[in-house]
């Protein structure tokens, strides 16, 4: 272990001397420190903090990833300049040399990431203290209760539509609708389609109609002056000319001995909105009943024929606090660090085989593919379906070969987007411990270990010196 740490110390010292490292650190500092002073004072306090955290964390992750790739140049430079001869003459195995380089890079990354995180955390509180809130009563409370917190989302509990689907199915049988059906007709698929049909009808609320929503497992503290949030999207047809949807809500179940709270809303259509609900409306069994009325109860305002739809793609959910902002931030940083650990291992793998320009290009390519893997996969699937149906030629053959090669790469290249929790964190959502453990297992224990082991093997078999006669 002492030999590995000795190589790591040399790597740390060399990384600190690199001019490219200084450039990236200056860029990170300019982004993290400069963003609050360049933000507009017209925006709300909550919006300013969210914008700063989103840009600051995304820029930090990108710049540290690029810096990790450039730090792998240390191995290539030592081989080219023959400085590695001094190291190889000592009783140090080649696997210890590669592992020491990786450890040194990760110590530097952890230091830079921690410094950036502390600066971001400090600037968030600086903005909170100096930025004027747009609403003295609600803006700062919204920031504290909906952003600087870790919230869990509980979706609405859907009713059981199987009985309704079964009744409609029996009615269709009596009407003889299934007498002349194709050979591939499946009864179970038909019943599931009928259940989906009844669910879609349930999600639509016509003019002057209402709907009852039930939420379960709301595990939060019910104390005075504490709230949970109802989040929904106002997908409306037949809305008024001002594009404002007016509705009426009730929270609480009187049959469970909890008070009922009411609120009238004016919300812009086709946008997400959040309603604050006192925790006193939550029953002792951790359930909450929400009643929605598609009715305008503002006096003197016209009632329009609005049709409200709570779409499955835009879930109706209750958000409640499950932890602190600080620990949520730590879990986010862990996911960011796991990605840097894999990227550092892959950069060293390329540096053990190629010269630095080629290794740098390969590492950046993998970095881009890992960040856009979900998008690339969806695009490639669409292209594959189109071409396979249109062509039976050499083009289709090469396309299918490329698809198989790409599927093979997915075993090695992780999906960084799957562990990108910045948006989740900025919106005040909890970055769950299970998510962090999954990222640790996938990115570190599996892929980083495999790539780092392959780098040790290839460097062990590499000829670092040429004998001349």
Number of C-alpha atoms within 10 A of each C-alpha: 7 9 16 20 17 16 21 25 18 14 24 20 12 14 23 14 11 13 10 14 19 14 12 16 18 12 15 23 18 12 18 23 18 14 17 21 9 9 14 10 14 11 14 18 23 23 13 23 24 21 15 24 24 17 15 25 24 15 16 24 22 14 15 23 21 20 22 25 27 22 27 29 20 18 21 22 15 15 17 13 9 13 12 17 13 9 15 13 8 9 8 13 15 18 18 19 24 25 23 23 27 26 22 24 28 21 15 21 21 19 12 15 21 15 13 21 19 11 15 21 16 13 20 18 12 13 17 18 12 9 20 16 20 15 12 9 9 12 16 19 14 15 21 15 19 22 20 24 25 27 28 21 19 18 17 17 12 12 10 11 16 15 10 14 21 15 12 16 18 11 12 12 12 10 10 10 11 13 8 8 9 8 6 6 11 10 11 9 10 13 17 15 13 20 20 15 13 17 18 14 11 15 15 17 19 18 16 15 13 16 15 12 16 16 19 17 11 21 15 17 16 17 10 9 8 16 21 25 21 19 19 19 21 20 20 23 16 13 19 16 7 8 15 16 25 24 20 18 19 18 24 25 20 12 8 15 12 16 15 16 15 12 13 15 15 13 17 18 20 15 11 14 14 16 15 16 22 20 22 22 26 28 21 12 11 15 17 25 20 21 16 16 21 23 21 21 16 14 6 7 9 11 16 17 16 22 18 25 19 18 15 10 7 14 15 20 19 24 23 27 24 18 15 14 20 13 14 22 21 14 20 24 20 17 24 27 23 23 24 27 26 24 27 29 31 29 31 33 24 24 27 26 15 14 16 22 13 13 24 22 14 18 25 18 12 20 25 12 20 21 19 15 20 15 11 14 16 11 11 16 11 11 13 16 10 12 16 15 9 9 11 10 10 9 12 17 14 11 16 15 12 14 17 11 11 15 13 11 13 14 10 17 22 23 20 22 13 14 20 17 22 23 14 15 24 22 17 26 26 27 24 17 12 9 17 20 14 15 21 19 14 17 26 20 14 14 21 25 16 16 23 23 17 17 23 22 16 17 20 16 10 12 10 15 11 6 5 4 3
